[in-house]
Every structure is written in C-alpha cells, then in structure tokens.
Amino acid sequence: ERLRELEKASGGIRFQPFHAARAYAELGRADDAVRWLQTALDRRDSGVQIAGVHPSFDRIRDDPRYQNLMKRLRLPVQPATRVN
C-alpha cells in the first residue's frame, strides 16, 4: 500500500522490485521484503547483488527466509550495522 502511494505521488513511476524490498526491509516488514527480493530475483533485478551487504536490510538479517534467499544466491551476508 505504501509503495502504491509512492508510485502515485511520483506520477506513476514504477519502482524496481529491489527498491520495494529495501523499503519494506527498512520498515521491518520481513514478509514483504523477502517477497519483493524474490520478485527481484525472478525479474533479474541487478540490485539483488548487493542485498547481502546493503544496510537497508539490517532489520531483517536474522530472518531465516532472508538468510535462505542469500544462501541460494550465494551472496555474503554482512552483520547488521546499526541498532534497530
């Protein structure tokens, strides 16, 4: 819903799935973040390459679904860098 609001406010510009995953991860909404990361992977969104180290994902790094997705992608996962 928040992303739809952002798209509407931006004049209909669509967000790439990776950016949606980042936004949800920053909100701590792991279900949505992981779902959008999977969509990013399915659509070959190049942003997925940095998902293991990008600080936007700090709040969901301990989520097993996130960790499994990073393992499947063979991406390194950096420990959280900030306090949640």
Salt bridges, closest charged atoms under 4 A:
GLU1 OE2 - ARG29 NH1 3.41
GLU5 OE1 - ARG2 NH1 3.38
ASP31 OD1 - ARG65 NH1 2.40
ASP32 OD2 - ARG29 NH2 2.67
ASP32 OD1 - ARG35 NH2 3.02
ASP58 OD1 - ARG61 NE 2.95
ASP63 OD2 - ARG65 NH2 2.63
